[in-house]
């Protein structure tokens, strides 16, 4: 499953830094969250990816798979979904 590939590869700080390709508001939100936690953006995203399966359980993994199915850029779409999920859990985030 491609969702497993995202979880396996994007938990690496250097791979996770690819989120910068998405740019825009998400990239700025990640940079702010990472700075608040004393991490680089790549390290923050990698940590979020590692925690995703435990935090969301089977339902979250199922949502991830549904989100990436048929997407033209499934890795970036899945990574963005994982990060958005984590950012929404932060105080003051919407």
Biopython code that builds the backbone (N, CA, C, O; Angstrom):
import numpy as np
from Bio.PDB.StructureBuilder import StructureBuilder

atoms = [
    (1, "UNK", "N", (0.829, -1.184, 0.000)),
    (1, "UNK", "CA", (0.000, 0.000, 0.000)),
    (1, "UNK", "C", (0.873, 1.247, 0.000)),
    (1, "UNK", "O", (1.899, 1.314, 0.677)),
    (2, "UNK", "N", (0.448, 2.205, -0.757)),
    (2, "UNK", "CA", (1.202, 3.435, -0.858)),
    (2, "UNK", "C", (1.227, 4.206, 0.460)),
    (2, "UNK", "O", (2.194, 4.909, 0.753)),
    (3, "UNK", "N", (0.173, 4.075, 1.247)),
    (3, "UNK", "CA", (0.158, 4.769, 2.540)),
    (3, "UNK", "C", (1.297, 4.266, 3.429)),
    (3, "UNK", "O", (1.904, 5.049, 4.159)),
    (4, "UNK", "N", (1.586, 2.982, 3.373)),
    (4, "UNK", "CA", (2.710, 2.436, 4.150)),
    (4, "UNK", "C", (4.036, 2.998, 3.654)),
    (4, "UNK", "O", (4.949, 3.242, 4.443)),
    (5, "UNK", "N", (4.137, 3.199, 2.353)),
    (5, "UNK", "CA", (5.356, 3.773, 1.773)),
    (5, "UNK", "C", (5.561, 5.206, 2.273)),
    (5, "UNK", "O", (6.686, 5.605, 2.574)),
    (6, "UNK", "N", (4.483, 5.972, 2.360)),
    (6, "UNK", "CA", (4.566, 7.340, 2.879)),
    (6, "UNK", "C", (5.067, 7.309, 4.318)),
    (6, "UNK", "O", (5.972, 8.060, 4.682)),
    (7, "UNK", "N", (4.480, 6.445, 5.128)),
    (7, "UNK", "CA", (4.869, 6.365, 6.541)),
    (7, "UNK", "C", (6.312, 5.892, 6.698)),
    (7, "UNK", "O", (7.007, 6.318, 7.621)),
    (8, "UNK", "N", (6.756, 5.029, 5.818)),
    (8, "UNK", "CA", (8.106, 4.478, 5.916)),
    (8, "UNK", "C", (9.161, 5.472, 5.434)),
    (8, "UNK", "O", (10.220, 5.597, 6.049)),
    (9, "UNK", "N", (8.885, 6.171, 4.352)),
    (9, "UNK", "CA", (9.907, 7.048, 3.775)),
    (9, "UNK", "C", (9.852, 8.478, 4.316)),
    (9, "UNK", "O", (10.893, 9.121, 4.455)),
    (10, "UNK", "N", (8.682, 8.975, 4.616)),
    (10, "UNK", "CA", (8.553, 10.380, 5.019)),
    (10, "UNK", "C", (8.822, 10.602, 6.501)),
    (10, "UNK", "O", (8.648, 11.714, 6.999)),
    (11, "UNK", "N", (9.245, 9.561, 7.213)),
    (11, "UNK", "CA", (9.633, 9.773, 8.604)),
    (11, "UNK", "C", (11.119, 10.107, 8.697)),
    (11, "UNK", "O", (11.683, 10.160, 9.790)),
    (12, "UNK", "N", (11.736, 10.329, 7.566)),
    (12, "UNK", "CA", (13.124, 10.766, 7.477)),
    (12, "UNK", "C", (13.128, 12.285, 7.325)),
    (12, "UNK", "O", (12.430, 12.822, 6.464)),
    (13, "UNK", "N", (13.895, 12.968, 8.140)),
    (13, "UNK", "CA", (13.912, 14.431, 8.149)),
    (13, "UNK", "C", (14.184, 15.029, 6.771)),
    (13, "UNK", "O", (13.569, 16.028, 6.398)),
    (14, "UNK", "N", (15.088, 14.434, 6.025)),
    (14, "UNK", "CA", (15.459, 14.997, 4.727)),
    (14, "UNK", "C", (14.383, 14.748, 3.677)),
    (14, "UNK", "O", (14.157, 15.592, 2.810)),
    (15, "UNK", "N", (13.729, 13.617, 3.746)),
    (15, "UNK", "CA", (12.628, 13.326, 2.823)),
    (15, "UNK", "C", (11.430, 14.190, 3.186)),
    (15, "UNK", "O", (10.763, 14.737, 2.307)),
    (16, "UNK", "N", (11.157, 14.313, 4.477)),
    (16, "UNK", "CA", (10.014, 15.091, 4.932)),
    (16, "UNK", "C", (10.139, 16.565, 4.538)),
    (16, "UNK", "O", (9.132, 17.259, 4.399)),
    (17, "UNK", "N", (11.346, 17.030, 4.361)),
    (17, "UNK", "CA", (11.553, 18.420, 3.962)),
    (17, "UNK", "C", (10.947, 18.692, 2.586)),
    (17, "UNK", "O", (10.796, 19.851, 2.199)),
    (18, "UNK", "N", (10.601, 17.650, 1.851)),
    (18, "UNK", "CA", (9.961, 17.812, 0.543)),
    (18, "UNK", "C", (8.614, 18.510, 0.655)),
    (18, "UNK", "O", (8.076, 18.984, -0.346)),
    (19, "UNK", "N", (8.071, 18.578, 1.850)),
    (19, "UNK", "CA", (6.810, 19.286, 2.032)),
    (19, "UNK", "C", (6.934, 20.720, 1.543)),
    (19, "UNK", "O", (5.937, 21.337, 1.171)),
    (20, "UNK", "N", (8.134, 21.247, 1.541)),
    (20, "UNK", "CA", (8.368, 22.589, 1.026)),
    (20, "UNK", "C", (7.930, 22.739, -0.423)),
    (20, "UNK", "O", (7.668, 23.851, -0.881)),
    (21, "UNK", "N", (7.848, 21.618, -1.152)),
    (21, "UNK", "CA", (7.375, 21.659, -2.535)),
    (21, "UNK", "C", (5.921, 22.112, -2.612)),
    (21, "UNK", "O", (5.491, 22.670, -3.621)),
    (22, "UNK", "N", (5.178, 21.873, -1.555)),
    (22, "UNK", "CA", (3.768, 22.246, -1.549)),
    (22, "UNK", "C", (3.644, 23.759, -1.402)),
    (22, "UNK", "O", (2.798, 24.394, -2.032)),
    (23, "UNK", "N", (4.498, 24.317, -0.564)),
    (23, "UNK", "CA", (4.523, 25.764, -0.385)),
    (23, "UNK", "C", (3.265, 26.310, 0.266)),
    (23, "UNK", "O", (2.489, 25.581, 0.883)),
    (24, "UNK", "N", (3.088, 27.603, 0.111)),
    (24, "UNK", "CA", (1.880, 28.263, 0.571)),
    (24, "UNK", "C", (1.681, 28.259, 2.071)),
    (24, "UNK", "O", (2.630, 28.201, 2.852)),
    (25, "UNK", "N", (0.417, 28.321, 2.444)),
    (25, "UNK", "CA", (0.025, 28.436, 3.849)),
    (25, "UNK", "C", (0.498, 27.233, 4.661)),
    (25, "UNK", "O", (0.965, 27.393, 5.789)),
    (26, "UNK", "N", (0.381, 26.038, 4.103)),
    (26, "UNK", "CA", (0.787, 24.842, 4.843)),
    (26, "UNK", "C", (2.266, 24.902, 5.203)),
    (26, "UNK", "O", (2.647, 24.590, 6.331)),
    (27, "UNK", "N", (3.078, 25.294, 4.268)),
    (27, "UNK", "CA", (4.516, 25.384, 4.537)),
    (27, "UNK", "C", (4.796, 26.391, 5.650)),
    (27, "UNK", "O", (5.646, 26.143, 6.506)),
    (28, "UNK", "N", (4.099, 27.511, 5.650)),
    (28, "UNK", "CA", (4.292, 28.521, 6.690)),
    (28, "UNK", "C", (3.809, 28.021, 8.055)),
    (28, "UNK", "O", (4.437, 28.293, 9.079)),
    (29, "UNK", "N", (2.706, 27.299, 8.063)),
    (29, "UNK", "CA", (2.195, 26.747, 9.324)),
    (29, "UNK", "C", (3.171, 25.729, 9.903)),
    (29, "UNK", "O", (3.400, 25.691, 11.111)),
    (30, "UNK", "N", (3.742, 24.907, 9.029)),
    (30, "UNK", "CA", (4.732, 23.917, 9.475)),
    (30, "UNK", "C", (5.960, 24.622, 10.022)),
    (30, "UNK", "O", (6.471, 24.249, 11.078)),
    (31, "UNK", "N", (6.434, 25.630, 9.322)),
    (31, "UNK", "CA", (7.621, 26.355, 9.779)),
    (31, "UNK", "C", (7.377, 26.985, 11.149)),
    (31, "UNK", "O", (8.259, 26.964, 12.009)),
    (32, "UNK", "N", (6.194, 27.540, 11.354)),
    (32, "UNK", "CA", (5.873, 28.155, 12.645)),
    (32, "UNK", "C", (5.820, 27.098, 13.749)),
    (32, "UNK", "O", (6.384, 27.293, 14.826)),
    (33, "UNK", "N", (5.143, 25.977, 13.481)),
    (33, "UNK", "CA", (5.041, 24.907, 14.480)),
    (33, "UNK", "C", (6.415, 24.340, 14.804)),
    (33, "UNK", "O", (6.729, 24.080, 15.966)),
    (34, "UNK", "N", (7.232, 24.148, 13.774)),
    (34, "UNK", "CA", (8.580, 23.612, 13.984)),
    (34, "UNK", "C", (9.414, 24.572, 14.824)),
    (34, "UNK", "O", (10.115, 24.154, 15.745)),
    (35, "UNK", "N", (9.336, 25.847, 14.503)),
    (35, "UNK", "CA", (10.101, 26.844, 15.255)),
    (35, "UNK", "C", (9.677, 26.865, 16.718)),
    (35, "UNK", "O", (10.520, 26.957, 17.611)),
    (36, "UNK", "N", (8.385, 26.780, 16.963)),
    (36, "UNK", "CA", (7.881, 26.777, 18.338)),
    (36, "UNK", "C", (8.386, 25.583, 19.135)),
    (36, "UNK", "O", (8.496, 25.642, 20.360)),
    (37, "UNK", "N", (8.691, 24.501, 18.430)),
    (37, "UNK", "CA", (9.176, 23.292, 19.103)),
    (37, "UNK", "C", (10.689, 23.126, 18.996)),
    (37, "UNK", "O", (11.239, 22.109, 19.419)),
    (38, "UNK", "N", (11.356, 24.128, 18.430)),
    (38, "UNK", "CA", (12.809, 24.086, 18.328)),
    (38, "UNK", "C", (13.329, 23.071, 17.335)),
    (38, "UNK", "O", (14.407, 22.509, 17.525)),
    (39, "UNK", "N", (12.572, 22.830, 16.276)),
    (39, "UNK", "CA", (12.948, 21.845, 15.268)),
    (39, "UNK", "C", (13.039, 22.494, 13.894)),
    (39, "UNK", "O", (12.499, 23.577, 13.668)),
    (40, "UNK", "N", (13.724, 21.826, 12.987)),
    (40, "UNK", "CA", (13.641, 22.231, 11.589)),
    (40, "UNK", "C", (12.288, 21.762, 11.053)),
    (40, "UNK", "O", (11.644, 20.902, 11.653)),
    (41, "UNK", "N", (11.870, 22.318, 9.945)),
    (41, "UNK", "CA", (10.605, 21.885, 9.350)),
    (41, "UNK", "C", (10.650, 20.397, 9.016)),
    (41, "UNK", "O", (9.683, 19.673, 9.254)),
    (42, "UNK", "N", (11.765, 19.946, 8.469)),
    (42, "UNK", "CA", (11.897, 18.532, 8.119)),
    (42, "UNK", "C", (11.802, 17.625, 9.336)),
    (42, "UNK", "O", (11.150, 16.582, 9.285)),
    (43, "UNK", "N", (12.447, 18.015, 10.428)),
    (43, "UNK", "CA", (12.400, 17.214, 11.658)),
    (43, "UNK", "C", (10.989, 17.198, 12.232)),
    (43, "UNK", "O", (10.527, 16.166, 12.718)),
    (44, "UNK", "N", (10.309, 18.329, 12.176)),
    (44, "UNK", "CA", (8.933, 18.392, 12.677)),
    (44, "UNK", "C", (8.027, 17.467, 11.872)),
    (44, "UNK", "O", (7.259, 16.691, 12.442)),
    (45, "UNK", "N", (8.117, 17.551, 10.551)),
    (45, "UNK", "CA", (7.267, 16.714, 9.691)),
    (45, "UNK", "C", (7.593, 15.240, 9.899)),
    (45, "UNK", "O", (6.683, 14.415, 9.972)),
    (46, "UNK", "N", (8.868, 14.898, 9.996)),
    (46, "UNK", "CA", (9.250, 13.502, 10.217)),
    (46, "UNK", "C", (8.658, 12.977, 11.523)),
    (46, "UNK", "O", (8.168, 11.849, 11.581)),
    (47, "UNK", "N", (8.705, 13.797, 12.566)),
    (47, "UNK", "CA", (8.138, 13.378, 13.855)),
    (47, "UNK", "C", (6.634, 13.180, 13.747)),
    (47, "UNK", "O", (6.091, 12.215, 14.285)),
    (48, "UNK", "N", (5.966, 14.082, 13.058)),
    (48, "UNK", "CA", (4.517, 13.980, 12.869)),
    (48, "UNK", "C", (4.169, 12.703, 12.106)),
    (48, "UNK", "O", (3.213, 12.009, 12.453)),
    (49, "UNK", "N", (4.938, 12.398, 11.077)),
    (49, "UNK", "CA", (4.690, 11.189, 10.279)),
    (49, "UNK", "C", (4.880, 9.947, 11.138)),
    (49, "UNK", "O", (4.073, 9.021, 11.071)),
    (50, "UNK", "N", (5.935, 9.916, 11.944)),
    (50, "UNK", "CA", (6.176, 8.750, 12.811)),
    (50, "UNK", "C", (5.029, 8.553, 13.801)),
    (50, "UNK", "O", (4.669, 7.417, 14.109)),
    (51, "UNK", "N", (4.458, 9.635, 14.296)),
    (51, "UNK", "CA", (3.400, 9.547, 15.307)),
    (51, "UNK", "C", (2.018, 9.260, 14.713)),
    (51, "UNK", "O", (1.122, 8.818, 15.432)),
    (52, "UNK", "N", (1.836, 9.502, 13.428)),
    (52, "UNK", "CA", (0.511, 9.400, 12.814)),
    (52, "UNK", "C", (-0.195, 8.057, 13.042)),
    (52, "UNK", "O", (-1.353, 8.062, 13.459)),
    (53, "UNK", "N", (0.438, 6.920, 12.792)),
    (53, "UNK", "CA", (-0.283, 5.649, 12.961)),
    (53, "UNK", "C", (-0.789, 5.423, 14.388)),
    (53, "UNK", "O", (-1.894, 4.919, 14.584)),
    (54, "UNK", "N", (0.014, 5.794, 15.374)),
    (54, "UNK", "CA", (-0.399, 5.597, 16.754)),
    (54, "UNK", "C", (-1.501, 6.585, 17.163)),
    (54, "UNK", "O", (-2.411, 6.230, 17.911)),
    (55, "UNK", "N", (-1.411, 7.804, 16.675)),
    (55, "UNK", "CA", (-2.394, 8.819, 17.053)),
    (55, "UNK", "C", (-3.744, 8.609, 16.389)),
    (55, "UNK", "O", (-4.780, 8.889, 16.993)),
    (56, "UNK", "N", (-3.748, 8.121, 15.163)),
    (56, "UNK", "CA", (-5.015, 8.028, 14.423)),
    (56, "UNK", "C", (-5.573, 6.615, 14.347)),
    (56, "UNK", "O", (-6.772, 6.437, 14.129)),
    (57, "UNK", "N", (-4.730, 5.615, 14.524)),
    (57, "UNK", "CA", (-5.194, 4.238, 14.477)),
    (57, "UNK", "C", (-5.637, 3.811, 13.091)),
    (57, "UNK", "O", (-5.361, 4.500, 12.109)),
    (58, "UNK", "N", (-6.325, 2.673, 13.002)),
    (58, "UNK", "CA", (-6.755, 2.141, 11.711)),
    (58, "UNK", "C", (-7.662, 3.101, 10.924)),
    (58, "UNK", "O", (-7.606, 3.136, 9.694)),
    (59, "UNK", "N", (-8.486, 3.867, 11.623)),
    (59, "UNK", "CA", (-9.381, 4.799, 10.922)),
    (59, "UNK", "C", (-8.571, 5.874, 10.195)),
    (59, "UNK", "O", (-8.886, 6.234, 9.061)),
    (60, "UNK", "N", (-7.533, 6.381, 10.850)),
    (60, "UNK", "CA", (-6.688, 7.393, 10.220)),
    (60, "UNK", "C", (-5.929, 6.843, 9.037)),
    (60, "UNK", "O", (-5.775, 7.516, 8.018)),
    (61, "UNK", "N", (-5.451, 5.610, 9.174)),
    (61, "UNK", "CA", (-4.732, 4.986, 8.059)),
    (61, "UNK", "C", (-5.663, 4.746, 6.881)),
    (61, "UNK", "O", (-5.258, 4.883, 5.727)),
    (62, "UNK", "N", (-6.902, 4.392, 7.168)),
    (62, "UNK", "CA", (-7.890, 4.203, 6.109)),
    (62, "UNK", "C", (-8.182, 5.532, 5.407)),
    (62, "UNK", "O", (-8.278, 5.579, 4.181)),
    (63, "UNK", "N", (-8.320, 6.597, 6.172)),
    (63, "UNK", "CA", (-8.544, 7.931, 5.589)),
    (63, "UNK", "C", (-7.358, 8.347, 4.715)),
    (63, "UNK", "O", (-7.536, 8.925, 3.643)),
    (64, "UNK", "N", (-6.159, 8.046, 5.185)),
    (64, "UNK", "CA", (-4.969, 8.360, 4.414)),
    (64, "UNK", "C", (-4.998, 7.641, 3.078)),
    (64, "UNK", "O", (-4.743, 8.247, 2.037)),
    (65, "UNK", "N", (-5.307, 6.355, 3.103)),
    (65, "UNK", "CA", (-5.343, 5.582, 1.860)),
    (65, "UNK", "C", (-6.409, 6.129, 0.915)),
    (65, "UNK", "O", (-6.170, 6.238, -0.288)),
    (66, "UNK", "N", (-7.570, 6.470, 1.443)),
    (66, "UNK", "CA", (-8.635, 7.049, 0.612)),
    (66, "UNK", "C", (-8.201, 8.372, 0.004)),
    (66, "UNK", "O", (-8.513, 8.664, -1.150)),
    (67, "UNK", "N", (-7.479, 9.175, 0.786)),
    (67, "UNK", "CA", (-7.048, 10.495, 0.310)),
    (67, "UNK", "C", (-6.086, 10.388, -0.855)),
    (67, "UNK", "O", (-6.147, 11.193, -1.784)),
    (68, "UNK", "N", (-5.202, 9.409, -0.821)),
    (68, "UNK", "CA", (-4.174, 9.329, -1.857)),
    (68, "UNK", "C", (-4.595, 8.524, -3.074)),
    (68, "UNK", "O", (-3.988, 8.651, -4.137)),
    (69, "UNK", "N", (-5.624, 7.696, -2.936)),
    (69, "UNK", "CA", (-6.074, 6.889, -4.071)),
    (69, "UNK", "C", (-6.443, 7.783, -5.248)),
    (69, "UNK", "O", (-7.298, 8.661, -5.127)),
    (70, "UNK", "N", (-5.809, 7.561, -6.363)),
    (70, "UNK", "CA", (-6.125, 8.286, -7.579)),
    (70, "UNK", "C", (-5.544, 9.688, -7.670)),
    (70, "UNK", "O", (-5.738, 10.364, -8.680)),
    (71, "UNK", "N", (-4.840, 10.141, -6.646)),
    (71, "UNK", "CA", (-4.245, 11.473, -6.689)),
    (71, "UNK", "C", (-3.049, 11.472, -7.638)),
    (71, "UNK", "O", (-2.313, 10.488, -7.711)),
    (72, "UNK", "N", (-2.858, 12.567, -8.361)),
    (72, "UNK", "CA", (-1.734, 12.659, -9.288)),
    (72, "UNK", "C", (-0.388, 12.658, -8.559)),
    (72, "UNK", "O", (0.609, 12.177, -9.096)),
    (73, "UNK", "N", (-0.363, 13.192, -7.348)),
    (73, "UNK", "CA", (0.855, 13.222, -6.536)),
    (73, "UNK", "C", (0.528, 12.641, -5.166)),
    (73, "UNK", "O", (0.443, 13.380, -4.185)),
    (74, "UNK", "N", (0.345, 11.323, -5.090)),
    (74, "UNK", "CA", (-0.139, 10.709, -3.848)),
    (74, "UNK", "C", (0.786, 10.877, -2.650)),
    (74, "UNK", "O", (0.311, 10.999, -1.521)),
    (75, "UNK", "N", (2.088, 10.886, -2.871)),
    (75, "UNK", "CA", (3.007, 11.030, -1.741)),
    (75, "UNK", "C", (2.833, 12.414, -1.100)),
    (75, "UNK", "O", (2.688, 12.524, 0.117)),
    (76, "UNK", "N", (2.848, 13.448, -1.913)),
    (76, "UNK", "CA", (2.672, 14.798, -1.376)),
    (76, "UNK", "C", (1.283, 14.989, -0.784)),
    (76, "UNK", "O", (1.132, 15.652, 0.242)),
    (77, "UNK", "N", (0.269, 14.412, -1.422)),
    (77, "UNK", "CA", (-1.098, 14.529, -0.901)),
    (77, "UNK", "C", (-1.211, 13.842, 0.461)),
    (77, "UNK", "O", (-1.827, 14.379, 1.382)),
    (78, "UNK", "N", (-0.623, 12.670, 0.583)),
    (78, "UNK", "CA", (-0.659, 11.948, 1.846)),
    (78, "UNK", "C", (0.133, 12.656, 2.925)),
    (78, "UNK", "O", (-0.302, 12.746, 4.073)),
    (79, "UNK", "N", (1.299, 13.156, 2.550)),
    (79, "UNK", "CA", (2.124, 13.878, 3.504)),
    (79, "UNK", "C", (1.400, 15.132, 3.985)),
    (79, "UNK", "O", (1.418, 15.449, 5.175)),
    (80, "UNK", "N", (0.771, 15.835, 3.064)),
    (80, "UNK", "CA", (0.015, 17.039, 3.441)),
    (80, "UNK", "C", (-1.132, 16.689, 4.384)),
    (80, "UNK", "O", (-1.386, 17.417, 5.343)),
    (81, "UNK", "N", (-1.824, 15.587, 4.124)),
    (81, "UNK", "CA", (-2.930, 15.184, 4.997)),
    (81, "UNK", "C", (-2.439, 14.868, 6.410)),
    (81, "UNK", "O", (-3.057, 15.270, 7.396)),
    (82, "UNK", "N", (-1.342, 14.156, 6.496)),
    (82, "UNK", "CA", (-0.778, 13.799, 7.799)),
    (82, "UNK", "C", (-0.398, 15.058, 8.570)),
    (82, "UNK", "O", (-0.700, 15.185, 9.757)),
    (83, "UNK", "N", (0.258, 15.978, 7.893)),
    (83, "UNK", "CA", (0.695, 17.210, 8.547)),
    (83, "UNK", "C", (-0.507, 18.062, 8.956)),
    (83, "UNK", "O", (-0.535, 18.610, 10.058)),
    (84, "UNK", "N", (-1.492, 18.173, 8.076)),
    (84, "UNK", "CA", (-2.702, 18.937, 8.408)),
    (84, "UNK", "C", (-3.381, 18.368, 9.650)),
    (84, "UNK", "O", (-3.836, 19.118, 10.514)),
    (85, "UNK", "N", (-3.448, 17.059, 9.734)),
    (85, "UNK", "CA", (-4.055, 16.402, 10.891)),
    (85, "UNK", "C", (-3.331, 16.802, 12.170)),
    (85, "UNK", "O", (-3.964, 17.125, 13.175)),
    (86, "UNK", "N", (-2.007, 16.778, 12.128)),
    (86, "UNK", "CA", (-1.218, 17.139, 13.307)),
    (86, "UNK", "C", (-1.356, 18.620, 13.638)),
    (86, "UNK", "O", (-1.464, 18.985, 14.808)),
    (87, "UNK", "N", (-1.355, 19.462, 12.633)),
    (87, "UNK", "CA", (-1.465, 20.898, 12.881)),
    (87, "UNK", "C", (-2.818, 21.261, 13.490)),
    (87, "UNK", "O", (-2.907, 22.176, 14.309)),
    (88, "UNK", "N", (-3.849, 20.560, 13.097)),
    (88, "UNK", "CA", (-5.180, 20.834, 13.625)),
    (88, "UNK", "C", (-5.276, 20.498, 15.110)),
    (88, "UNK", "O", (-6.140, 21.021, 15.814)),
    (89, "UNK", "N", (-4.397, 19.634, 15.581)),
    (89, "UNK", "CA", (-4.394, 19.254, 16.994)),
    (89, "UNK", "C", (-3.680, 20.272, 17.866)),
    (89, "UNK", "O", (-3.789, 20.230, 19.091)),
    (90, "UNK", "N", (-2.950, 21.188, 17.239)),
    (90, "UNK", "CA", (-2.196, 22.187, 18.003)),
    (90, "UNK", "C", (-3.125, 23.258, 18.543)),
    (90, "UNK", "O", (-4.074, 23.651, 17.865)),
    (91, "UNK", "N", (-2.869, 23.731, 19.737)),
    (91, "UNK", "CA", (-3.683, 24.816, 20.292)),
    (91, "UNK", "C", (-3.609, 26.057, 19.396)),
    (91, "UNK", "O", (-2.531, 26.454, 18.953)),
    (92, "UNK", "N", (-4.760, 26.655, 19.142)),
    (92, "UNK", "CA", (-4.812, 27.869, 18.339)),
    (92, "UNK", "C", (-4.838, 27.622, 16.852)),
    (92, "UNK", "O", (-4.952, 28.572, 16.078)),
    (93, "UNK", "N", (-4.737, 26.375, 16.423)),
    (93, "UNK", "CA", (-4.798, 26.055, 14.990)),
    (93, "UNK", "C", (-6.221, 25.719, 14.606)),
    (93, "UNK", "O", (-7.011, 25.248, 15.423)),
    (94, "UNK", "N", (-6.530, 25.969, 13.353)),
    (94, "UNK", "CA", (-7.858, 25.621, 12.847)),
    (94, "UNK", "C", (-7.705, 24.654, 11.700)),
    (94, "UNK", "O", (-8.701, 24.225, 11.117)),
]
sb = StructureBuilder()
sb.init_structure("model")
sb.init_model(0)
sb.init_chain("A")
sb.init_seg("    ")
for serial, (resi, resn, name, xyz) in enumerate(atoms, 1):
    if name == "N":
        sb.init_residue(resn, " ", resi, " ")
    sb.init_atom(name, np.array(xyz, "f"), 0.0, 1.0, " ", f" {name:<3s}", serial, name[0])
structure = sb.get_structure()
